[in-house]
Structures are given as structure tokens and as C-alpha cells.
């Protein structure tokens, strides 16, 4: 029997040919999130504020804003289940790099989810792949 290994966190990093202020708007404002990340978005951009991200065909997912330190750090917590069996924390860190921005995304808390091991492993792997795809879409959107 093979037991899947569940990492506690996944990280992705990209450089975007846009200044931090533009990238900040793209990762925090609903109209931009709905253009590269989800199909529809609602964001109450303050610590404790609610986020709703909707993907047509996949449903609506709730999140809670944790950190808003413009234009450097934005964090939110995915609220994955209605019964609050756990959540993961997504931290986006923006760092100026010349005229560009280095964006680092770390999603953590997979090991603490109160789900079966195989489900946690699948979820972490899906998100690892998903962040790669989404950040490529973010870069394309920001560099238009």
C-alpha cells in the first residue's frame, strides 16, 4: 500500500513585467480577479473581509481576507468546507524587481486539513498544478 505524502505548503514564484501597484490591483480587485483567476469575484478588501470566487462549472468558493499591506502582501484563507473542517492560507508577496514585480504565492495548511490522507494529497497536488496555470494567466493579463 502506497501512502500519499501531503506537503504542508506549496510555493510558486514568477516575475511579471509590470510595477507592483499594477500587480497589486490585479491580485486584490474583483474585476481583475474575475479576468485571470475565477469567472466572477467579490472581495471585501480588509482583514476579516469576505471573498467569493466563482468558477462556472466548478461552483463558488468562500475565502476570508487575512492580510492587506498594499502593495506588498495580500493573504486570504480558503474556507473549503461549510463545516469548517479546515482551510489553507494563501500568501501573495510582491517585490519590486527593476520595472517588474516578483510575485511569490505560498499556500499552506494542507497537512492540517481534517480530511482523509489521499484527499489532502490530491487537493495539494491539484492546487500545485493550478497555481502554475493561474500565475501564467495572471502574467499574461498583467503584461497586456
LINPEFEN-V28491 format. One record per residue. N is the residue number from 1. RES is the residue in one small letter. BURIAL is + if it has 16 or more other C-alpha atoms within 10 Angstrom, else -. D_FIRST is the distance of its C-alpha to the first C-alpha in whole Angstrom. Layout:
N,RES,BURIAL,D_FIRST
N,RES,BURIAL,D_FIRST
This chain:
1,x,-,0
2,x,-,4
3,x,-,6
4,x,-,10
5,x,-,13
6,x,+,16
7,x,-,19
8,x,+,22
9,x,+,24
10,x,+,25
11,x,+,28
12,x,-,31
13,x,+,34
14,x,+,37
15,x,+,41
16,x,+,43
17,x,+,46
18,x,+,48
19,x,+,49
20,x,+,47
21,x,-,49
22,x,-,49
23,x,+,45
24,x,+,45
25,x,+,47
26,x,+,44
27,x,+,41
28,x,+,43
29,x,-,45
30,x,+,44
31,x,+,46
32,x,+,45
33,x,+,41
34,x,+,42
35,x,-,43
36,x,+,39
37,x,+,37
38,x,+,37
39,x,+,39
40,x,+,41
41,x,+,41
42,x,+,43
43,x,+,43
44,x,-,45
45,x,+,45
46,x,-,46
47,x,-,43
48,x,-,42
49,x,-,43
50,x,+,41
51,x,+,39
52,x,+,39
53,x,+,37
54,x,+,37
55,x,-,35
56,x,-,37
57,x,-,34
58,x,-,31
59,x,-,34
60,x,-,35
61,x,+,33
62,x,+,35
63,x,+,35
64,x,+,37
65,x,+,39
66,x,+,39
67,x,+,41
68,x,+,44
69,x,-,46
70,x,-,47
71,x,+,47
72,x,+,44
73,x,+,41
74,x,+,40
75,x,+,37
76,x,+,36
77,x,+,33
78,x,+,31
79,x,+,31
80,x,-,28
81,x,-,28
82,x,-,32
83,x,-,30
84,x,-,30
85,x,-,26
86,x,+,27
87,x,+,28
88,x,+,28
89,x,+,31
90,x,+,32
91,x,+,35
92,x,+,37
93,x,+,39
94,x,+,42
95,x,+,44
96,x,+,47
97,x,-,47
98,x,-,50
99,x,-,51
100,x,+,47
101,x,+,44
102,x,+,41
103,x,+,39
104,x,+,35
105,x,+,33
106,x,+,30
107,x,+,28
108,x,+,27
109,x,+,25
110,x,+,22
111,x,+,20
112,x,-,22
113,x,+,22
114,x,-,21
115,x,-,19
116,x,-,15
117,x,+,13
118,x,-,12
119,x,-,16
120,x,+,17
121,x,+,15
122,x,-,16
123,x,-,20
124,x,+,20
125,x,-,19
126,x,-,22
127,x,+,24
128,x,+,24
129,x,-,25
130,x,-,27
131,x,+,29
132,x,-,30
133,x,-,31
134,x,-,33
135,x,+,35
136,x,-,36
137,x,-,38
138,x,+,39
139,x,+,41
140,x,-,42
141,x,-,44
142,x,+,45
143,x,-,47
144,x,-,48
